[in-house]
Amino acid sequence: MSSISTSDSDPPPLAADSVFTALLKDPIVRLSGLVMAVVLIPYFLPGLDPDRRATWAALYSDPPLLLVCLLAFQFRLRRIADPDERRFWNLWTLAISAWLLKSLLVLWFARQAEWTMQTDLTLNGCYFLFYSFAAIALETRPQPTASRQAQLAQIVERVGTMVFFVGLLIYFVIIPAFLDPVTYESSSLLLFVALDFYLIVRLVGLRRDAPDGVWRRVYGWLLVTAALWMVTDAIETLIWAEVLPWVEDGSLLDLLWYPSYLTWVIAARVREIPAEELPAPPVTNALQGGRRRTPQTDPVGQRGHRSRSLFSSVPAEPFAGRFETNQDESGHRRVGKRAAKNELLFEKGRNVVVAGEADRGMIGVVGLDDDPSGAFSPSRSARNLC
């Protein structure tokens, strides 16, 4: 995978305090802080009518912050050479656009005489598009493998994710809207809590398997953002379910909803800050959904078990770089014919296996040991469902 850096000659990696300093110098991060301060002014204006403060919070606070997020995700995007990486950021841009569309529709519907069930379904549909684009972006992440097997697995992941999302939409929104309108609001909010949880679990796995330090930071800040979404959506769900007391818009509780915009901007801007390279992750076995590991190559007794040879019918030790030798009475050394034949057969077999792995884009390291009874069988660890 190409580096996320946008320059040809990458600057040296920065320490944590230097990363913080670089973020403070970033023009988009500075702009987001300024817009955030302006948006929060009505909450602290003495003497402001509570109804006006509630109207500001419900109708006018989101659009300027979402516009800054759009700018953060698109700023200097054309400098990135990798098309997969640009697609990743563009899909997140579409997700933000769906959220912005919802905010603009709220402004328009607020001028209508009546707030209907169809209106609420339309707004929830915009939120559903937001989560769908975000999930597809995570499944379209840049990755080092480009084999047809991996590409097919990515398509399966995207289709499976959308089927899962549509199922949640039908269960939490469509069915309650027509069968139980009384509990529709709290039920529809449960959908967003579930989707927040999905994003969190997915981002935890992506951050763990990040190919370098920059992507680990990107996924880390997106993870913080998704966690903040889940907290606020859970609070709103409990309020609508009457578990928590009702709180009007414009109260200080609204302040919990704003930090996620700032962490979202940081997630987009941290891509331009260099970081130390991480050890290369294991090659993904896409169809199994887990990690493909190379055979154990530790010395016998180091971890209490042995690696396996390629062919269980052919002993590994006699031809691991050594021939059986015999010495006659005249001092001449003779190479055993059987050992030489075994060596030739082994080398041919190993070349076939390695060539086959290379065709699939997954060249492994063949480990040999003196255990003649085993067979080559890479272990696989199950990944999380997401």
C-alpha distance (Angstrom), angle and dihedral (degrees) to the residues before:
residue distance angle dihedral
M1 . . .
S2 3.74 . .
S3 3.75 119.4 .
I4 3.74 118.1 -92.7
S5 3.79 89.7 -130.7
T6 3.79 114.9 108.6
S7 3.79 98.7 -146.8
D8 3.78 130.1 79.8
S9 3.80 94.3 -130.9
D10 3.79 109.0 44.5
P11 3.82 117.6 -142.6
P12 3.79 118.1 -125.8
P13 3.84 117.9 -80.8
L14 3.80 118.1 -90.7
A15 3.77 131.6 -131.9
A16 3.80 121.4 -119.2
D17 3.81 94.5 -95.3
S18 3.80 90.0 47.4
V19 3.82 89.8 51.5
F20 3.79 89.1 54.3
T21 3.81 90.0 49.2
A22 3.80 91.3 48.6
L23 3.81 90.6 51.8
L24 3.79 90.7 51.1
K25 3.81 89.1 53.9
D26 3.81 94.0 48.3
P27 3.83 109.4 109.3
I28 3.81 94.8 -142.4
V29 3.81 93.0 49.6
R30 3.80 89.2 50.1
L31 3.79 91.0 48.6
S32 3.80 91.4 49.8
G33 3.79 90.7 51.9
L34 3.80 90.6 50.7
V35 3.82 93.4 48.4
M36 3.81 89.9 46.3
A37 3.82 90.7 53.7
V38 3.80 91.3 50.2
V39 3.82 92.5 48.2
L40 3.81 91.3 51.6
I41 3.82 95.4 50.1
P42 3.86 95.4 90.5
Y43 3.81 90.3 57.3
F44 3.78 91.1 62.8
L45 3.81 102.2 35.3
P46 3.80 107.8 117.1
G47 3.77 115.3 -130.4
L48 3.82 95.4 17.2
D49 3.79 111.5 146.8
P50 3.85 110.1 -106.3
D51 3.80 91.2 -133.5
R52 3.79 91.2 56.0
R53 3.79 90.9 47.6
A54 3.80 90.4 50.2
T55 3.82 91.2 49.2
W56 3.79 90.7 50.7
A57 3.79 92.2 49.5
A58 3.80 95.2 46.5
L59 3.81 100.7 40.7
Y60 3.78 114.4 17.3
S61 3.81 110.2 30.1
D62 3.82 99.5 73.2
P63 3.85 104.9 53.4
P64 3.84 98.5 62.5
L65 3.80 91.9 47.4
L66 3.81 92.2 47.7
L67 3.81 90.5 50.0
V68 3.79 89.4 55.5
C69 3.82 89.5 50.1
L70 3.82 89.6 51.9
L71 3.78 89.8 51.6
A72 3.81 91.7 48.6
F73 3.81 93.3 53.6
Q74 3.81 94.1 46.1
F75 3.82 100.2 38.9
R76 3.84 110.3 117.9
L77 3.80 90.3 -12.6
R78 3.82 92.7 139.7
R79 3.79 89.9 64.7
I80 3.81 90.3 68.4
A81 3.79 109.0 95.6
D82 3.81 98.9 -165.2
P83 3.85 109.8 90.2
D84 3.82 92.0 -157.7
E85 3.78 90.3 56.1
R86 3.80 92.5 48.3
R87 3.79 88.8 49.7
F88 3.82 89.2 53.2
W89 3.81 92.3 55.3
N90 3.82 93.4 40.9
L91 3.80 91.1 55.1
W92 3.80 89.7 52.4
T93 3.81 86.9 49.8
L94 3.82 89.3 55.1
A95 3.80 88.6 50.0
I96 3.80 91.3 54.3
S97 3.80 89.7 45.9
A98 3.81 90.4 56.1
W99 3.81 89.6 52.2
L100 3.81 90.6 47.4
L101 3.80 90.0 50.2
K102 3.80 89.0 54.3
S103 3.83 90.7 52.0
L104 3.81 91.8 50.3
L105 3.80 91.2 47.6
V106 3.80 89.1 52.8
L107 3.81 88.4 56.8
W108 3.80 90.5 51.1
F109 3.81 96.8 43.2
A110 3.82 90.7 48.2
R111 3.83 88.1 67.0
Q112 3.80 92.1 55.0
A113 3.78 121.6 97.9
E114 3.80 96.4 -121.8
W115 3.80 136.5 28.1
T116 3.81 105.9 -138.7
M117 3.80 135.0 -171.4
Q118 3.81 88.8 -107.7
T119 3.79 89.0 57.2
D120 3.77 91.9 53.3
L121 3.81 92.1 46.5
T122 3.80 89.7 52.3
L123 3.81 92.2 52.7
N124 3.79 92.0 46.1
G125 3.80 87.8 50.0
C126 3.81 89.1 58.5
Y127 3.79 90.1 51.4
F128 3.81 89.3 48.8
L129 3.82 89.7 53.6
F130 3.79 88.7 51.0
Y131 3.79 92.9 55.3
S132 3.80 91.9 42.5
F133 3.79 93.7 54.6
A134 3.81 90.5 45.2
A135 3.80 92.0 51.7
I136 3.82 92.8 46.7
A137 3.80 88.9 49.8
L138 3.80 90.1 56.1
E139 3.80 90.6 49.4
T140 3.83 90.2 48.1
R141 3.79 91.5 54.6
P142 3.82 116.6 143.5
Q143 3.79 111.1 -99.6
P144 3.82 135.4 174.0
T145 3.79 98.5 -119.2
A146 3.79 117.8 82.1
S147 3.82 101.5 171.1
R148 3.79 120.3 135.0
Q149 3.79 88.9 -114.8
A150 3.81 91.5 57.7
Q151 3.81 92.9 44.9
L152 3.80 90.7 51.5
A153 3.80 90.1 49.2
Q154 3.81 90.5 51.9
I155 3.81 90.7 53.8
V156 3.81 90.2 49.3
E157 3.82 89.9 50.0
R158 3.81 92.5 51.8
V159 3.80 93.9 47.3
G160 3.80 91.8 45.3
T161 3.80 91.3 49.4
M162 3.79 92.4 51.8
V163 3.82 92.3 47.6
F164 3.81 88.7 51.2
F165 3.82 91.5 48.8
V166 3.81 93.5 48.3
G167 3.79 89.5 50.4
L168 3.80 90.5 53.8
L169 3.81 90.4 47.0
I170 3.80 91.9 53.7
Y171 3.81 93.1 45.6
F172 3.81 99.5 44.4
V173 3.84 102.3 30.2
I174 3.80 117.1 14.5
I175 3.82 98.8 45.0
P176 3.85 96.2 43.6
A177 3.82 91.1 45.8
F178 3.81 91.6 60.7
L179 3.81 102.3 28.4
D180 3.81 106.2 32.1
P181 3.82 112.7 17.8
V182 3.81 91.2 167.9
T183 3.80 93.1 69.0
Y184 3.81 95.0 31.2
E185 3.80 96.7 104.2
S186 3.79 97.2 52.5
S187 3.80 91.1 39.3
S188 3.81 92.7 52.8
L189 3.80 90.0 49.8
L190 3.80 88.9 55.1
L191 3.81 86.8 62.0
F192 3.78 90.6 61.1
V193 3.80 92.2 46.4
A194 3.80 88.8 53.3
L195 3.82 92.0 48.4
D196 3.81 90.6 47.6
F197 3.79 88.6 53.8
Y198 3.81 90.3 49.7
L199 3.81 91.2 53.3
I200 3.80 91.1 47.9
V201 3.80 93.9 51.8
R202 3.81 91.7 45.0
L203 3.80 93.4 48.9
V204 3.80 92.0 48.8
G205 3.79 89.1 58.0
L206 3.80 93.9 43.8
R207 3.79 92.4 49.4
R208 3.80 90.5 50.0
D209 3.81 91.5 51.8
A210 3.82 95.9 38.7
P211 3.83 111.4 145.8
D212 3.81 94.3 -139.1
G213 3.79 143.3 3.4
V214 3.80 94.9 -92.7
W215 3.79 93.4 57.0
R216 3.79 89.7 45.4
R217 3.81 88.4 57.9
V218 3.81 92.3 46.2
Y219 3.80 93.1 51.0
G220 3.80 90.6 42.1
W221 3.80 93.8 56.3
L222 3.80 91.1 43.5
L223 3.80 86.9 51.7
V224 3.81 91.2 53.2
T225 3.81 89.2 48.9
A226 3.81 93.2 50.8
A227 3.81 90.4 47.8
L228 3.81 90.2 53.9
W229 3.80 89.9 49.5
M230 3.78 90.7 52.3
V231 3.81 92.9 49.9
T232 3.80 94.0 50.3
D233 3.82 93.8 42.4
A234 3.81 89.6 50.3
I235 3.82 90.7 51.1
E236 3.81 91.5 49.5
T237 3.80 90.9 47.7
L238 3.80 91.6 52.3
I239 3.81 90.4 49.0
W240 3.80 93.2 51.9
A241 3.81 90.4 44.9
E242 3.84 87.5 54.1
V243 3.79 92.0 -121.0
L244 3.82 88.7 119.2
P245 3.82 122.9 38.7
W246 3.78 117.0 -93.6
V247 3.82 115.0 -93.4
E248 3.81 122.1 -167.1
D249 3.78 122.9 -132.4
G250 3.78 114.3 -91.9
S251 3.80 96.5 43.5
L252 3.78 123.2 125.9
L253 3.80 88.1 -101.2
D254 3.81 86.3 76.6
L255 3.80 88.8 71.1
L256 3.80 88.8 77.5
W257 3.81 89.6 67.2
Y258 3.83 97.3 58.5
P259 3.85 107.4 62.8
S260 3.82 91.2 69.3
Y261 3.81 90.2 67.7
L262 3.79 90.8 57.0
T263 3.81 94.7 46.7
W264 3.80 88.2 48.0
V265 3.80 90.4 56.3
I266 3.80 91.1 47.3
A267 3.81 90.3 51.8
A268 3.80 89.2 58.2
R269 3.80 97.2 42.1
V270 3.81 98.0 44.6
R271 3.82 88.3 71.8
E272 3.81 89.7 80.7
I273 3.81 95.0 54.5
P274 3.83 112.0 91.3
A275 3.78 120.5 -125.7
E276 3.78 138.9 -175.8
E277 3.78 117.1 -81.9
L278 3.80 114.9 -105.1
P279 3.82 124.3 -141.9
A280 3.79 110.8 -83.5
P281 3.84 110.7 -93.8
P282 3.81 119.6 -124.4
V283 3.79 115.1 -84.6
T284 3.79 110.1 -93.0
N285 3.78 119.4 -119.2
A286 3.79 94.2 -146.1
L287 3.81 100.1 -165.8
Q288 3.80 93.5 50.7
G289 3.80 92.6 46.1
G290 3.78 91.8 -133.9
R291 3.77 142.2 82.2
R292 3.74 123.0 -68.3
R293 3.77 109.5 -141.2
T294 3.74 129.0 -161.6
P295 3.81 117.3 -116.9
Q296 3.77 118.0 -86.8
T297 3.81 109.9 -86.2
D298 3.79 100.0 174.2
P299 3.79 117.4 125.6
V300 3.79 116.5 -93.8
G301 3.79 110.2 -82.7
Q302 3.81 95.1 15.5
R303 3.82 92.0 103.5
G304 3.77 99.0 9.5
H305 3.80 98.1 -102.1
R306 3.77 141.2 68.4
S307 3.77 134.9 -121.8
R308 3.77 122.1 -117.6
S309 3.79 129.1 -112.8
L310 3.79 124.1 -126.0
F311 3.78 98.1 -111.7
S312 3.79 119.8 32.9
S313 3.82 91.9 -159.1
V314 3.80 94.5 58.0
P315 3.83 119.3 64.0
A316 3.78 111.9 -121.8
E317 3.80 102.1 -154.0
P318 3.84 101.1 62.4
F319 3.82 92.6 58.3
A320 3.80 103.5 33.3
G321 3.79 89.5 117.2
R322 3.81 94.4 -52.3
F323 3.81 134.0 92.1
E324 3.75 126.2 -150.9
T325 3.79 106.3 -105.0
N326 3.73 132.1 -165.9
Q327 3.77 128.6 -169.4
D328 3.79 121.6 -146.6
E329 3.79 128.4 -151.3
S330 3.85 93.1 -89.1
G331 3.82 91.9 58.1
H332 3.83 96.3 -109.5
R333 3.85 117.9 138.2
R334 3.78 119.0 -131.2
V335 3.80 124.8 -162.4
G336 3.78 113.3 -135.2
K337 3.80 110.3 -114.6
R338 3.78 93.7 -143.9
A339 3.80 93.1 52.3
A340 3.81 91.1 49.4
K341 3.80 91.1 50.5
N342 3.83 91.7 48.3
E343 3.79 90.3 50.1
L344 3.81 91.6 53.1
L345 3.82 92.8 48.3
F346 3.77 91.9 48.8
E347 3.80 94.5 49.9
K348 3.80 91.2 51.1
G349 3.80 92.2 48.5
R350 3.78 93.2 48.4
N351 3.81 91.9 50.1
V352 3.81 90.0 53.2
V353 3.83 92.4 50.7
V354 3.79 94.6 46.3
A355 3.80 91.5 46.2
G356 3.79 90.1 51.4
E357 3.77 91.4 51.1
A358 3.81 90.4 48.7
D359 3.82 91.2 53.9
R360 3.79 89.0 58.3
G361 3.78 93.0 46.7
M362 3.81 93.0 -113.8
I363 3.79 109.3 105.9
G364 3.80 109.1 -179.1
V365 3.77 133.7 -166.0
V366 3.80 111.7 -107.8
G367 3.80 110.7 -137.9
L368 3.80 119.8 -158.8
D369 3.74 129.7 -166.9
D370 3.76 138.8 160.1
D371 3.80 96.8 -89.7
P372 3.82 105.9 109.4
S373 3.79 97.2 -177.5
G374 3.80 102.2 65.5
A375 3.79 133.1 85.8
F376 3.77 131.0 -139.8
S377 3.80 105.1 -93.0
P378 3.81 119.4 155.5
S379 3.76 113.5 -148.8
R380 3.76 121.3 -123.7
S381 3.77 128.8 -153.9
A382 3.78 119.4 -151.9
R383 3.76 115.4 -116.8
N384 3.74 124.4 -147.2
L385 3.75 117.7 -77.2
C386 3.80 91.8 -104.4
